Amino acid sequence: MPLFGLTSPGPFFGNKIRAFWNLQILGWLAWFGLRAMSGFAGGQTFDFLVLVVVSAVTGFSLTLLLSVCYRALINRRTILVWGACFGVLAIATAIWAFIDAWFLQILKPDSDTSFTGLLLVAIYIDATTLAAWSALYFAINYFLQLEEQSDRVLRLEAQAASAQLAMLRYQLNPHFLFNTLNSISTLVLLKQSEPANAMLSRLSAFLRYTLANEPTAQVTLAQEIETLKLYLDIEKMRFEDRLRPHFHIDPGVARARLPSLLLQPLIENAIKYAVTPQEEGADITISAQLAGQKVRITVSDTGAGLSADGANPTTGIATESTGVGLANIRDRLAQAFGDQHRFDAQSGDDGGFTVTIEFPFQPDGQARIGTEAT
């Protein structure tokens, strides 16, 4: 139906034209049946059916014209809508009542009731019918408009959430890229061309792997671990034996879904604040296992430690990059899992820094991962 040019709230209104004609035909068939039964109950003869048929056809046709008028008026100013609608409703009622009274007078010329009396009775019946039809018409349309607005709000909220996730993801990638290119630049300055070329090759592989995913996409934990290994391969060329990563991944959580590149900034921070400052380097351990119905991921290092706000215990100075990275991880977890996630970051009494993440286990039957430590 042309009037239902709005978003469908359900399958019935999936095809608006068909929905209108279904309601129109079924409604007038019901009206015809009620008029016929009430007439027979009042002692009318079968000739009365002719009048009911003519009246139903007239009402059906008039309501089609009303739908065209209402459709043109429904989105205009309220005063104009109601004023014009009452006007066309009064005209339609007068036409219908005149036809009913005229046809009834022709059908029963010997009736004691005058044409004026017949007209008044017809006006009462026809005005009630058209008013009910009009009320139903506007009720359906305003309901559809509310559904359309609700759907639009949901779409906008989804787009806003998607844009925010993309922004958080893109805040992380440039920082990593800068650090990696800086490492390559250092190797070039030291005339270590082979390690520089190898690092560039690994960087290319890493970027191909990560950029293939949408910023708002979720990946399996197995895919995330493979991405971390690519990243660590790049960094190990710089730090060699000073960087000692260890993976302890329970195969049961390898298929768990999480936001892509969620763990990379944690590894990046561990390298920057645990491996880099210490001559002997540091161990970085990434473990993942089930904790009830949730996945628990722990990233820890054996560095000097770092407070949850990103302050180095040696200098007492808070580092902006670390604070941004941890805040982004919290925000991305909140976007992905709402209040069903947990994020804890703390330094140990004897040094080291540990981040623990928990989120609901949502399996994705794609990837697999081994349990061997590296």
C-alpha positions in Angstrom: 0.0 0.0 0.0 1.4 3.4 -0.9 0.6 4.8 2.5 2.8 2.3 4.2 6.0 3.7 2.8 7.7 3.0 6.1 9.9 0.4 7.7 8.1 -2.8 8.4 7.8 -3.8 12.1 7.1 -7.4 11.2 6.5 -9.9 8.4 2.8 -8.8 7.9 4.0 -5.4 6.7 7.0 -6.7 4.8 5.0 -5.9 1.6 3.1 -2.7 2.4 0.8 -2.8 -0.6 -0.3 -6.3 0.0 -0.8 -5.6 3.7 -3.1 -2.7 2.9 -5.2 -4.7 0.4 -5.5 -7.6 2.9 -6.7 -5.3 5.6 -9.0 -3.4 3.3 -10.7 -6.5 1.8 -11.0 -8.4 5.0 -12.2 -5.4 6.9 -15.0 -4.6 4.4 -16.0 -8.3 4.1 -16.4 -8.3 7.9 -18.4 -5.0 7.7 -20.6 -6.6 5.0 -21.2 -9.7 7.1 -22.1 -7.7 10.2 -24.5 -5.4 8.4 -26.2 -8.4 6.7 -26.6 -10.4 9.9 -27.9 -7.4 11.8 -30.4 -6.7 9.0 -31.7 -10.3 9.0 -31.9 -10.3 12.8 -34.0 -7.1 12.5 -36.5 -8.8 10.1 -35.1 -7.6 6.8 -35.7 -9.5 3.6 -33.1 -10.7 1.1 -33.6 -7.5 -0.9 -31.7 -5.8 1.9 -28.5 -7.6 0.8 -28.6 -5.5 -2.4 -28.5 -2.4 -0.3 -25.7 -3.8 1.8 -23.7 -4.7 -1.2 -24.0 -1.3 -2.8 -23.2 0.4 0.6 -20.1 -1.8 1.0 -18.8 -1.1 -2.5 -19.4 2.6 -1.9 -17.6 2.6 1.4 -14.8 0.5 0.0 -14.3 3.0 -2.9 -14.5 6.1 -0.6 -11.9 4.7 1.8 -9.5 4.2 -1.1 -9.9 7.9 -1.9 -9.5 8.7 1.8 -6.2 6.8 1.9 -4.9 8.9 -0.9 -5.8 12.1 0.9 -4.6 10.9 4.3 -1.3 9.8 2.8 -0.7 13.3 1.4 -1.6 14.9 4.7 -0.1 12.6 7.4 3.3 14.1 7.6 2.2 17.8 7.5 1.6 20.1 10.4 -0.8 18.8 13.0 -3.5 21.5 12.7 -3.5 21.1 8.9 -3.7 17.3 9.2 -6.6 17.2 11.5 -8.5 20.1 9.9 -8.2 18.7 6.4 -8.9 15.1 7.5 -12.1 16.1 9.3 -13.1 18.0 6.1 -12.6 15.2 3.7 -14.1 12.8 6.2 -17.3 14.9 6.4 -17.5 15.1 2.6 -17.0 11.3 2.3 -19.7 10.7 4.9 -22.1 13.0 3.1 -21.6 11.3 -0.2 -21.9 7.8 1.2 -25.0 8.7 3.3 -26.7 10.3 0.3 -26.1 7.2 -1.9 -27.4 4.9 0.9 -30.5 7.0 1.5 -31.2 7.4 -2.3 -30.8 3.7 -3.0 -32.9 2.7 0.0 -35.7 5.0 -1.2 -35.6 3.5 -4.7 -35.5 0.0 -3.2 -38.4 0.7 -0.9 -40.5 3.5 -2.4 -43.5 2.7 -0.1 -41.5 3.3 3.1 -43.1 5.7 5.6 -39.7 7.2 6.4 -38.9 10.4 4.5 -35.6 10.9 2.6 -34.4 13.2 5.3 -35.0 10.6 7.9 -33.2 7.9 5.8 -30.3 10.4 5.3 -29.9 11.0 9.0 -29.8 7.3 9.8 -27.3 6.7 7.0 -25.1 9.6 8.2 -25.0 8.1 11.7 -24.0 4.6 10.5 -21.6 5.8 7.8 -19.9 8.4 9.9 -19.2 5.8 12.6 -17.8 3.4 10.0 -15.5 6.0 8.3 -14.4 7.4 11.7 -13.4 3.9 12.8 -11.6 3.2 9.5 -9.7 6.6 9.7 -8.7 5.9 13.3 -7.3 2.5 12.3 -5.5 4.0 9.4 -3.7 6.7 11.4 -3.0 4.2 14.3 -1.3 1.8 11.9 0.7 4.6 10.2 1.8 6.2 13.5 2.8 2.8 14.8 4.9 2.2 11.7 6.5 5.6 12.0 7.5 4.8 15.6 8.9 1.5 14.5 10.9 3.3 11.8 12.3 5.8 14.2 13.2 3.0 16.6 15.0 1.1 13.9 16.8 4.2 12.8 18.0 4.9 16.3 19.2 1.3 16.6 21.0 1.6 13.3 22.6 4.9 14.4 23.7 3.4 17.7 25.2 0.4 15.9 27.0 2.7 13.5 28.3 4.8 16.4 29.6 1.8 18.2 31.2 0.5 15.1 32.9 3.9 14.5 34.1 4.0 18.1 35.6 0.5 17.8 37.3 1.5 14.5 38.7 4.6 16.2 40.1 2.6 19.1 41.6 0.0 16.8 43.2 2.7 14.6 44.6 4.4 17.7 46.7 1.3 18.4 48.0 0.5 14.9 49.9 3.7 14.2 51.7 3.5 17.5 52.9 -0.1 16.8 53.8 0.9 13.2 55.9 3.8 14.4 57.8 1.7 16.9 58.5 -1.0 14.3 59.6 1.4 11.6 61.8 3.1 14.2 63.4 -0.3 15.0 64.0 -0.9 11.3 65.5 2.6 11.0 67.9 1.8 13.8 69.0 -1.4 12.1 69.6 0.5 8.9 71.7 3.1 10.7 73.7 0.3 12.2 74.2 -1.0 8.7 72.5 -4.3 9.6 70.8 -4.6 6.3 69.9 -8.3 6.5 68.1 -8.0 9.8 66.4 -4.9 8.5 65.2 -6.7 5.4 64.0 -9.7 7.4 62.1 -7.3 9.8 60.5 -5.6 6.8 59.4 -8.9 5.5 57.9 -9.9 8.8 56.3 -6.5 9.1 54.7 -7.0 5.7 53.3 -10.3 6.7 52.0 -8.9 10.0 50.2 -6.0 8.2 48.7 -8.3 5.6 47.4 -10.5 8.4 46.0 -7.7 10.5 44.7 -5.4 7.7 42.7 -8.3 6.2 40.4 -8.0 9.2 37.8 -5.2 9.7 38.6 -2.9 12.6 35.4 -3.9 14.3 35.8 -7.6 13.6 36.3 -10.3 16.1 38.8 -13.1 15.6 39.5 -16.4 17.3 42.1 -16.5 20.1 44.1 -18.8 17.9 44.3 -16.1 15.2 45.2 -13.5 17.8 48.0 -15.6 19.1 49.3 -16.2 15.6 49.3 -12.4 15.1 51.2 -11.9 18.3 53.8 -14.4 17.2 54.3 -12.4 14.0 54.7 -9.3 16.0 57.1 -11.0 18.4 59.2 -12.3 15.5 59.7 -8.7 14.5 60.8 -7.6 17.9 63.0 -10.7 18.6 65.2 -9.6 15.7 65.9 -6.4 17.6 66.2 -7.8 21.1 67.3 -11.4 20.4 67.7 -13.4 23.6 66.6 -10.4 25.8 63.0 -11.0 24.6 61.7 -14.4 25.9 58.1 -15.0 25.1 56.1 -18.0 26.4 52.7 -19.1 25.4 50.5 -21.4 27.5 47.2 -21.6 25.6 44.5 -24.1 26.6 43.3 -25.8 23.4 39.7 -25.5 24.8 39.8 -21.7 24.4 41.5 -21.5 21.0 38.2 -21.0 19.3 37.1 -18.2 21.7 36.2 -14.9 19.9 37.7 -11.5 20.9 38.3 -8.2 19.3 41.2 -8.3 16.8 44.6 -6.9 18.0 43.3 -6.7 21.6 46.4 -8.2 23.1 49.1 -6.6 20.9 49.4 -3.3 22.9 49.9 -5.4 26.1 52.9 -7.1 24.5 54.1 -3.8 23.1 54.0 -2.3 26.6 55.8 -5.3 28.1 58.6 -5.0 25.6 58.9 -1.2 26.1 58.8 -1.2 29.9 60.2 -4.6 30.9 62.5 -5.8 28.1 64.0 -2.5 26.9 65.2 -1.0 30.3 66.8 -4.2 31.5 70.1 -5.4 30.2 69.1 -9.0 30.8 65.7 -8.4 29.2 62.6 -10.1 30.4 60.2 -13.0 30.1 56.8 -12.3 28.7 54.1 -14.9 29.4 50.8 -15.2 27.6 48.4 -17.7 29.1 44.7 -18.5 28.4 42.3 -20.9 29.9 38.7 -21.4 30.8 37.5 -19.9 34.1 33.9 -21.2 34.5 32.0 -19.9 31.5 34.6 -17.2 30.7 38.0 -17.1 29.0 40.8 -15.8 31.2 43.8 -14.4 29.5 46.9 -13.3 31.4 49.8 -11.3 30.1 52.7 -10.9 32.5 56.4 -9.9 32.4 59.4 -10.0 34.7 60.3 -6.4 34.4 60.6 -3.7 37.0 56.8 -3.3 37.2 54.3 -0.8 36.1 51.3 0.6 38.0 47.8 0.4 36.5 47.9 4.0 35.6 51.1 3.5 33.5 53.7 4.9 36.0 57.2 3.5 35.9 58.2 2.6 39.5 61.8 3.8 38.9 60.9 7.3 37.6 57.4 7.7 39.0 56.4 9.2 35.7 53.2 8.2 34.0 53.6 7.3 30.4 50.9 8.5 28.1 51.2 5.8 25.6 50.7 3.1 28.2 47.7 4.8 29.7 46.1 5.2 26.3 46.8 1.6 25.4 45.2 0.2 28.6 42.3 2.6 28.4 41.6 1.5 24.8 41.7 -2.2 25.7 39.1 -1.5 28.5 36.9 0.5 26.0 37.1 -2.2 23.4 36.2 -4.9 25.9 33.3 -2.8 27.1 32.1 -2.4 23.5 32.4 -6.1 22.7 31.1 -7.6 26.0 29.4 -4.9 28.0 29.6 -5.4 31.7 30.4 -9.1 31.3 34.1 -8.5 31.1 36.9 -8.1 33.6 40.2 -6.1 33.2 42.8 -6.0 35.9 46.3 -4.5 35.7 48.8 -4.6 38.6 52.4 -4.8 39.5 53.8 -7.6 41.6 55.5 -7.1 45.0 58.8 -8.3 43.5 58.4 -6.5 40.2 56.8 -7.5 37.0 53.5 -6.4 35.6 50.4 -8.5 35.0 47.2 -7.8 33.1 44.3 -10.2 33.5 41.4 -10.2 31.1 38.1 -12.2 31.3 35.2 -12.3 28.9 32.4 -14.7 28.0 33.4 -17.8 26.1 31.9 -17.5 22.6 33.3 -20.3 20.4 33.9 -19.9 16.7 34.6 -23.3 15.1 37.4 -22.2 12.8 41.0 -22.2 14.1 43.1 -24.5 16.2 46.3 -23.9 18.1 48.9 -26.0 19.8 49.9 -25.8 23.5 53.7 -25.9 23.1 55.6 -23.1 24.8 57.9 -21.0 22.7 
